[in-house]
């Protein structure tokens, strides 16, 4: 039996000082008013060129990011690997609009693949399509019946070329790559491109993975159809299942524009679909590969049970658990200690550029019921354990 309450294993890699800092960080991000204030004030501070880099770097950045460059992440990569946890290097720069920036992002993602090549400590690479394309272009093409201009067609061809360059390099390097999910109003565009890349590069095994946000009520059906299509056309379906990261934005936009919300009616329905999705993928493991991206204990334990039920080995590289750096260490490290395949998303990039990511993380911790409280209680438990050990 795996216990996610074993804090000695969960936090063995943290010094007392690091444990205290983590406690302070979760205390702060647990205050909704502070997070909302930060979302407004931090961009203003950067515009005014106020000297806040150091403060951010030593607090929230230190908790949730590996560094500003790939090489800065080396210490984090080694620490995780020493504890049997892999690293997914995530270049978390967003919001660019120029072709030169998109090309630079492609080159940086290629560098993460190069870093991962032959490196057991880095089992995956990852990217967001919005790092390689204008958001507005993806939105326009989301409708399959849209009629782009000649210039837009050429622009999108360059986007696809960038994605293909990355996937081809991943295939050549034998480094599986996740393509992250994004907002529903650009996801159809992303899905079409990812499916084409799967058909091209997943003939023997899963190199390209699509990401499915299961808080959308249509994703379980999409998963079923995706696996069926892959079986029919002779390639493997790579799926990273997550609950999702844009829920409030999705609901607000649907209400504002007067269309039905793509979001599940409640958390229970989302949980049912997520769990059904991982069950389906384990059942179809000969035709797919799964990354279970969750901070949910019940879903993690369900996957443990499913692997045993269907005779899938703990160390089968077709099934990975994944969590974000700085969060849910009690899940990551206890699973890894028990012999399961586990990896952490390790975001990196210049402090100013990764702020949108960091603010989403802070938002997630305040909006997900019990997330911050769970982190704080586990850290407190470990602190008491360490104090008790020292007294002896």
N, C-alpha and C positions, 0 to 999 in steps of 0.2 A: 504493500500500500504506500502510495506517495502522500506525504503530508506537506501542505503548503504553509504550515505553521512553524516549520523548522527554521528559525531565524538565524541560527548559527551558520547553517549552510548558505542561507540567502544573503547574508551580509559578511561572509568571511573575508571578502576581498576589500572591505572598507575599514579604514583605520577609525579610531574613536573620533578624530577630528572630522573625517569625512562623513561619519554617521551623524554627528551633530549638525553639520552643514545641510545634509539631506533633510533632517527634521525641520530645521529652520525654513528651508525652501518650501516644503509641503505645508507648513504653517502659513506661509505668505500666500502661496497660490490657492490655498483654501478660502481666502477672503475674496469673495466675488467683487466687492466694491474696489479692492485694490487692483485686481486684474483688469476691470473695466477702465479704471483710471490710467493704468499702464498702457492699455491699448490706445488711449487718446494722447497721452503725454510723451511716450517714447518716440513716435514719429516726429512730433514737434521738436523734441530735444535734438534729434538728428538733423532736422532742417536748420535749426539754429546753431548747429555745430557745437553743442554743449559737450563737455568732456565726460560722457557717460559710458564710453566703451569699457573702461576698467571695471566699473561697478557691475555692469551686465556680465562681463566675462568671468568675474569671480563669484557670481551668484547663479542665476538661472541658466546661463550658458554652460557653466561648469557642470551643472547637474544633468543637463539633457543633451550636450554636444561633445564630440570627441576632440574638436580643435578647429582652427581656422583653415588648415591645409590638410592634405592627405597624410603627410608625414607627421603632422601634429597628433594624429590619431594613433600613432604606433604604440604608445604606452597603454591606451585603452584597449586596443586590439590584443596586445599581449596579456593584459590582465584578464580579459574575458576568456582568452584561449587557455590560460593557466587553470581556469575554472570550468573548462570543457564547453564553453559557450562561443559560438562563432560571431563574426561581425559582418553586418551589411552596411557598407559605406554609402551614405546617402548625402549627396551634394545638394544641400537644401536652399539653393538660391532660386528665388521666384520673381515674377513680375517684370521680366525684361520684355522689350518690344522691338529691338533692333536685330537684324540678321547677324551682325558681327558678334553680338552677345549669344545668340542661339548656337552659332558655330563654336564659340568658346565653351559653352556648356556641354555641347557634344564631346569636345576634346577632353573636358574634365571627366566626364562619365567614362570615356574610353580609358582614361588613366586609372580610374578605379577598377576597371576590368583587368588592366595590366597588373595592378597591385594584387588582385585576387588570383591571377593566373598561377596555378600550381601551389597556392598558399592555402593550407588546410584551415587556417584561422579565419579565412574570408570566403564562406561558401556561396555567396550571392553578390550581385551588384543590383542597382536599382536606379530608376529615373522617373521623372514626371514629364509627360508630353508638353505641358505648359512651360517647361524649361527650354523647349526647342521650337516653340511656335507662338504666334500671337493668339491670345485667348479669343479675340473677336473672330479670327479666321476659323478656329475650331467650332465656335458657336454657329457660324453661318452654315458650315458644312454638316452640322449635326443632323439636319433634315436631309435625308438621302435624295430628295427631289429638288434640293436647292440648286440654283444655277449660278455658280461662281463666274466671275469675269475671267478673261484670259490671264490677267496678271495674278489673280487669286489662284488659278489653277497652277501656274508656274510656282507661286509661293508655296502652295501645299505640296507640290512635287519635291521641293527642297526640304520640307519638313519630313516627308516620308523617307527621303534619301538619308537624312540625319539619323532617323530611327533605324533604318536598315543598316547603316554603317555601324551603329552600336550593337545591334543584334548579330550581325555577321562577325564582329570582333568577339562577342560573347561566345558564339558557336565555335569559332576557331580556337578560342582560349579554353573551351570546355567550362565556362563560367555561367551558370544559370543567372537570368536577369529578370527582375520584377519590373513591370510597368505599372505605376501607381494609378489607382482610380481617382477621378476628379468629379466636378459637379455634373449633375445629370444632363444639363444643357450643352455639355461638350462630350459626354461619355460615349454617345453613339459613334462619333468620329473616331475616338480612341479605340473603341471595340473593333471597328472595322479594320483598322491598321494592325492592331495586335493579332487579330485572327489571321491576317495575311502573313504576319511574321511567324506565327505558330506553324502554319501550314508549310512554310519554307524551311524552318530551322528545327522543328520538333519531330522529325521523321523517326529518329532512333530513340530519343529520350527528350525530356522536357528541358529546354534551354530558355524559352520565352514563357513567362507567366503573366496572365492578366490578373488584375485585382478586382474583386467583387465586393461591393459594399452592401452587406446583407440587411442594412436598415432600409434598403429600397425593397418594395414589395414585389418587384418584378425579377429580382436577381436569382432566386432559386430556379425559376423557369429558364432563365438565361443560362444558368449552369447546366441544367439538364440538356438543353438544346446544344450547348457548346460541346459537351462530352459526346453526344450522339453524332454531331457533325464531324468531330475529330476521328471517331471510330469509322465513320462512313468514308472519310477522305484520306485515312491512313496516316494520321499524325497523333501525337500525344497532346492532351490538354493540360496546360499548366495553370493552376489556380491558387491565388493567394486570397483567402477569405478573411475579411475584416468586418466589423460592424459598421464603421464609417466615421467620417470626420467633418461633414458639412451639413449636419441635420438642421440646425437652426436657419442657416442661410437658405437651404432648400425649401423649408416651410414658408419662410418669409417671402421668397420670390414667387412661389406658387400662389400664395394669398394675394400678393400685389398684382400679379398678372392674370389671375382668375383661371388657373388651370388646376386639375386635381393634383394634390401633393404626391410625389413619388415615394414618400416616406411611409413606413409601416404605421398602423394605427396606434400601436403601443409597444413597449419594450418586450413584453412577453412574446408577441408575434415575431419580433426581430430575433429573439433568442431561439425560437422554434425553427425558423428558417436557417439561422446560422448552424445550428446543430444538425439539422437535416442535410445541409450542404456538406458538412464534414463527413457525415455518415455515407452519403452518396459517393463522395470521392474515395473513401476507403474501400467501399464495395467495388468501385471501378478502378482500383489502383493499378491494374495492368494497362490501363489506357490513359492514366493521368498522373500528376504529381501535385501534392498539396502542401501549401504553407498555411498553417493555422495561426493567423495574426490576431491574438486576443489577449486581453488582460483579465478575462473572465475565468474564474477558477472552475466553475461547473463544466464549461465547454472544454477546458484543458483536460479535466479528469475524464470526460466523455471520450475524448480522442484516445486517451490512454487505454480505456476499456475497449474501444473499437479496434485498436491495433491488436490487442490480445484476442478479441472475438474472431477476427478475420485472419489471424496468423501472420500478421505483418511484424517483422522484427523491429525492436526499438531503434536500432541504428540504420534502418532502411532510409537511404537518402532521398527517397521519394516523399517522405513525410517529415516536415519540419514544424516546430513550434517557433513563434517569433513574438518578441515584445520590444518596446522602445527602451533605449538607454535611459537609465534613471528612474524607471517605473517598473513595478511588479517583479522585483528581483526575487521575491518569494516563489514566484512561478518559474521564472527562467532557471535559476540556479538549482532548485530542488529537482526539476525535470532533468537538467543536465547531469546532476549528481547521480540520478537513477538510471542514466544511460540513454536518454532520448536525445534526438537531434534538435538542438536549440540555437537560435541566433538572435542577436540584438541589432535593431536599427541604430546606427551610429551616425547621426547627422553631423555635417561639418560645413564650414564656409565662413567668410568674413562676418563678424558680429552683426554689423548693420544689415547684411543681406539675409541672414537667417532669422531675423526678428519676426517675420510673419509666421514662420514655423514655431518659434518659441512661444509666441502669443497664443497660437492654436493649442499648444500643449497646456498652457496655463488655463485656457478656456475649458479644455477637456477635463482637467482635474476639478474644476469648480462645477461643471455641468453634469458629469457622470456621478450618479448617486452613490455615495459611500467610497469613491475612489481615494480621495485625500484622507479620509478618516481611516481607511484600511492601511494606507501607507504609514500614517503616523502611529497607529497602534502597533504595527509590526516593528517599527524602529524603536518605539518605547520598550517593547518586550525584549528586543535584543540588547538595549542599553541596560536594562535591569539584569539580564542574564550575565552580561560582562561585569557589571559591578559586583554581582554575587560571586562570580568566579575569582575576581581579584581579592575579595575578602578572605576567601579560602586560602 
